[in-house]
Amino acid sequence: MAKYKYYDYSQSVLIPVSLEEQLMPGTLEFVIHTLVETRIDTSIFDTRYGNDETGRLAYDPRILLKVVLFGYSRGLISSRQIERACRENVTFMALSCGEQPDHSTIAGFVSSMKDEILSIFREVLLVCEEEDLLGGTFFALDGCKLPSNASKEWSGTIGDLRRKKERIERKVKQLLEEQVEVDREDEDDERGRGSFVAKERGRQIERLLQRAERLERWLKESSPKIGKQGREIKSNVTDTLDLTKLKISEPRLFKGGI
């Protein structure tokens, strides 16, 4: 009988990490990091802090902007979940440069500075879209994830671009308001939130297994369709399966989890 090495994903490990090397060119996190560091004027936040002469040092707004925006892209709308990601997820560690802002700091930053954050996120996301980096993230426009070839839409008119900008702004505004609401709920029921995340994770796993089984059945039961030119034409997985029996729900934005 074959023998395999034991593995356990619940274990913790200590590994040497170069934070800068985690932000690889061509990734969403690299673009967010680069734009926030080099293109964003964060002086608009300075007047909100009164620690010029007294008081403890504040987290740099650029750090908070990066982890919040990247958190949104990964479906993290709770400040507690973003706080945990900054302690446990290497990409968040890199974006925060090893800082670990607590959830109250993140929540206060978002709730008190939504207008400033909104305009910054909108501009960053427009560039991310041009770089074709938003497909598959949780930034949905009009209820649909951005297509993988979203950058091609930049060849449209100025009016098209303005409408795209407005749609991104509405989505970011929705996420900011949702985070404020989720944070309020977290304060009321932190234990209940943890239970919700665990259940949602289980539902996501179940959905993926159902889809894998669905595709496997379709491949076994279907035959190639031949078109008029004698070539195989595209088939749809729904052509030969009764999807009502599978009870498969579409992925949605959920409050928690990475």
C-alpha positions as CSV (number, residue, x, y, z in Angstrom):
1,M,0.0,0.0,0.0
2,A,1.4,3.4,-0.9
3,K,2.6,5.7,1.9
4,Y,2.4,9.5,1.8
5,K,3.8,12.2,3.9
6,Y,1.3,13.7,6.4
7,Y,0.2,17.3,5.9
8,D,-2.0,19.6,8.0
9,Y,-3.1,23.0,6.8
10,S,-4.2,24.1,10.2
11,Q,-0.5,24.2,11.5
12,S,1.4,27.4,11.9
13,V,4.9,27.8,10.4
14,L,7.7,30.4,10.6
15,I,9.2,31.4,7.3
16,P,11.6,34.2,6.2
17,V,9.7,36.7,4.1
18,S,10.9,39.6,2.0
19,L,8.0,42.0,2.0
20,E,9.0,43.7,-1.2
21,E,9.3,40.5,-3.1
22,Q,5.7,39.6,-2.3
23,L,4.5,42.6,-4.4
24,M,5.2,41.1,-7.8
25,P,4.9,43.3,-10.9
26,G,1.8,42.5,-12.9
27,T,-0.4,41.8,-9.8
28,L,-3.2,43.8,-8.4
29,E,-1.4,44.3,-5.1
30,F,1.7,45.7,-6.9
31,V,-0.5,48.3,-8.8
32,I,-2.3,49.3,-5.6
33,H,1.0,49.6,-3.7
34,T,2.7,51.6,-6.5
35,L,-0.1,54.0,-7.2
36,V,-0.8,54.8,-3.5
37,E,2.9,55.3,-2.8
38,T,3.7,57.4,-5.8
39,R,0.5,59.0,-7.3
40,I,-1.8,59.7,-4.3
41,D,-1.7,63.0,-2.4
42,T,-2.3,61.9,1.2
43,S,-2.0,65.4,2.6
44,I,-5.8,65.6,2.6
45,F,-5.7,63.3,5.7
46,D,-3.2,65.4,7.7
47,T,-5.8,67.7,9.1
48,R,-7.7,64.8,10.7
49,Y,-4.8,64.0,13.0
50,G,-3.9,66.2,15.9
51,N,-0.7,64.6,17.0
52,D,1.8,67.2,15.7
53,E,3.3,67.9,19.1
54,T,1.6,65.4,21.5
55,G,0.0,62.0,21.2
56,R,1.2,58.7,19.8
57,L,2.3,58.2,16.2
58,A,-0.6,57.4,13.8
59,Y,-0.6,54.7,11.1
60,D,0.3,56.2,7.7
61,P,-2.9,56.6,5.7
62,R,-1.2,55.0,2.8
63,I,-0.9,51.8,4.7
64,L,-4.6,51.8,5.6
65,L,-5.6,52.7,2.1
66,K,-3.7,49.7,0.7
67,V,-5.0,47.1,3.1
68,V,-8.6,48.3,2.9
69,L,-8.7,48.4,-0.9
70,F,-6.9,45.1,-1.3
71,G,-9.2,43.6,1.4
72,Y,-12.3,44.7,-0.7
73,S,-10.8,43.0,-3.7
74,R,-10.6,39.7,-1.7
75,G,-14.1,40.0,-0.3
76,L,-13.0,41.3,3.1
77,I,-15.5,44.0,4.2
78,S,-15.0,43.7,8.0
79,S,-12.3,45.6,9.8
80,R,-11.7,42.6,12.1
81,Q,-11.1,40.4,9.0
82,I,-8.6,43.0,7.5
83,E,-6.9,43.2,10.9
84,R,-6.4,39.5,11.0
85,A,-5.2,39.4,7.4
86,C,-2.5,41.9,8.3
87,R,-1.3,39.4,10.9
88,E,-1.7,36.2,8.9
89,N,-1.7,36.8,5.2
90,V,1.7,37.5,3.6
91,T,0.3,39.8,0.9
92,F,-1.4,42.0,3.4
93,M,1.8,41.9,5.5
94,A,3.7,43.2,2.5
95,L,1.2,45.9,1.7
96,S,1.2,47.1,5.4
97,C,5.0,46.8,5.5
98,G,4.7,44.6,8.6
99,E,2.4,47.0,10.5
100,Q,-0.6,45.5,12.2
101,P,-3.4,48.1,12.5
102,D,-6.1,47.0,14.8
103,H,-9.8,46.8,13.7
104,S,-10.8,49.9,15.6
105,T,-8.1,52.0,13.8
106,I,-9.3,50.6,10.4
107,A,-12.9,51.1,11.2
108,G,-12.4,54.7,12.4
109,F,-10.3,55.5,9.3
110,V,-13.0,54.3,6.9
111,S,-16.0,55.7,8.8
112,S,-14.5,59.2,9.3
113,M,-12.9,59.6,5.9
114,K,-15.2,57.9,3.4
115,D,-15.3,60.8,1.0
116,E,-11.5,61.1,0.7
117,I,-11.1,57.3,0.4
118,L,-13.8,57.1,-2.3
119,S,-12.0,59.4,-4.7
120,I,-8.7,57.7,-4.2
121,F,-10.1,54.2,-4.7
122,R,-11.9,55.2,-7.8
123,E,-8.8,56.5,-9.5
124,V,-6.7,53.5,-8.5
125,L,-9.3,51.1,-9.7
126,L,-9.6,52.7,-13.1
127,V,-5.9,52.1,-13.6
128,C,-6.2,48.5,-12.3
129,E,-9.0,47.9,-14.8
130,E,-6.8,49.2,-17.7
131,E,-4.1,46.8,-16.5
132,D,-6.7,44.0,-16.7
133,L,-6.4,43.1,-13.1
134,L,-9.9,43.2,-11.8
135,G,-11.3,40.1,-13.4
136,G,-12.1,37.5,-10.8
137,T,-12.0,40.0,-7.9
138,F,-15.0,41.1,-5.8
139,F,-15.3,44.4,-7.6
140,A,-18.5,43.9,-9.5
141,L,-20.1,46.5,-11.8
142,D,-23.9,46.3,-12.1
143,G,-23.8,42.9,-10.4
144,C,-21.3,41.3,-12.8
145,K,-17.6,40.7,-12.3
146,L,-15.5,42.6,-14.7
147,P,-14.6,40.5,-17.8
148,S,-11.0,39.4,-18.2
149,N,-10.6,41.7,-21.3
150,A,-12.0,44.7,-19.5
151,S,-9.1,46.8,-20.7
152,K,-10.3,46.6,-24.3
153,E,-13.3,48.8,-23.3
154,W,-10.9,51.7,-23.0
155,S,-11.1,52.2,-26.7
156,G,-14.6,53.6,-26.2
157,T,-15.7,57.2,-26.1
158,I,-15.1,59.8,-23.4
159,G,-18.7,59.3,-22.4
160,D,-18.1,55.6,-22.0
161,L,-15.1,56.2,-19.8
162,R,-17.0,58.7,-17.6
163,R,-19.8,56.1,-17.2
164,K,-17.3,53.5,-16.2
165,K,-15.8,55.9,-13.7
166,E,-19.2,56.5,-12.2
167,R,-20.0,52.8,-11.9
168,I,-16.7,52.1,-10.1
169,E,-17.4,55.0,-7.8
170,R,-20.9,53.7,-7.0
171,K,-19.4,50.3,-6.2
172,V,-16.7,51.6,-3.9
173,K,-19.2,53.8,-2.1
174,Q,-21.4,50.7,-1.6
175,L,-18.4,48.8,-0.1
176,L,-17.4,51.7,2.2
177,E,-20.9,52.0,3.5
178,E,-21.2,48.2,3.9
179,Q,-17.9,48.1,5.9
180,V,-19.2,50.7,8.3
181,E,-22.4,48.6,8.8
182,V,-20.5,45.4,9.2
183,D,-18.1,46.9,11.7
184,R,-21.1,48.1,13.7
185,E,-22.5,44.6,13.7
186,D,-19.1,43.2,14.7
187,E,-19.1,45.3,17.8
188,D,-22.6,44.0,18.7
189,D,-21.9,40.3,18.0
190,E,-18.3,39.4,17.3
191,R,-18.9,35.7,18.2
192,G,-21.8,35.5,15.8
193,R,-19.7,37.0,13.0
194,G,-17.1,34.3,13.4
195,S,-19.8,31.7,13.1
196,F,-21.1,33.3,9.9
197,V,-17.7,33.3,8.3
198,A,-17.2,29.6,9.1
199,K,-20.6,28.7,7.6
200,E,-20.0,30.8,4.5
201,R,-16.6,29.1,4.0
202,G,-18.4,25.7,4.2
203,R,-21.0,26.8,1.6
204,Q,-18.3,28.0,-0.7
205,I,-16.5,24.7,-0.5
206,E,-19.7,22.8,-1.1
207,R,-20.5,24.9,-4.2
208,L,-17.1,24.3,-5.7
209,L,-17.4,20.5,-5.2
210,Q,-20.9,20.6,-6.8
211,R,-19.5,22.5,-9.8
212,A,-16.6,20.1,-10.2
213,E,-19.1,17.2,-10.2
214,R,-21.3,19.0,-12.7
215,L,-18.5,19.5,-15.2
216,E,-17.3,16.0,-14.8
217,R,-20.8,14.6,-15.5
218,W,-21.2,16.9,-18.5
219,L,-17.9,15.8,-20.0
220,K,-18.9,12.1,-19.6
221,E,-22.5,12.5,-20.9
222,S,-21.9,15.0,-23.8
223,S,-20.7,14.5,-27.3
224,P,-19.0,17.2,-29.5
225,K,-21.5,19.3,-31.6
226,I,-20.6,19.6,-35.2
227,G,-21.6,22.7,-37.1
228,K,-22.4,23.3,-40.8
229,Q,-18.8,23.7,-41.7
230,G,-17.9,20.3,-40.3
231,R,-16.1,21.7,-37.3
232,E,-16.9,21.4,-33.6
233,I,-18.9,24.3,-32.2
234,K,-19.2,25.5,-28.7
235,S,-21.5,23.6,-26.3
236,N,-23.1,24.9,-23.2
237,V,-22.9,22.9,-19.9
238,T,-26.6,23.6,-19.3
239,D,-27.6,21.8,-22.5
240,T,-27.5,18.3,-21.1
241,L,-27.8,18.7,-17.3
242,D,-30.8,19.4,-15.2
243,L,-29.4,22.2,-13.0
244,T,-32.5,22.5,-10.8
245,K,-31.4,19.2,-9.1
246,L,-28.0,20.5,-8.3
247,K,-29.1,23.6,-6.3
248,I,-26.0,25.5,-7.3
249,S,-25.9,29.1,-6.3
250,E,-23.8,31.8,-7.9
251,P,-20.8,33.2,-5.9
252,R,-21.7,36.4,-4.1
253,L,-19.9,39.0,-2.1
254,F,-19.8,37.8,1.5
255,K,-18.8,39.5,4.7
256,G,-15.6,37.7,5.8
257,G,-13.0,35.3,4.7
258,I,-10.1,35.7,2.4
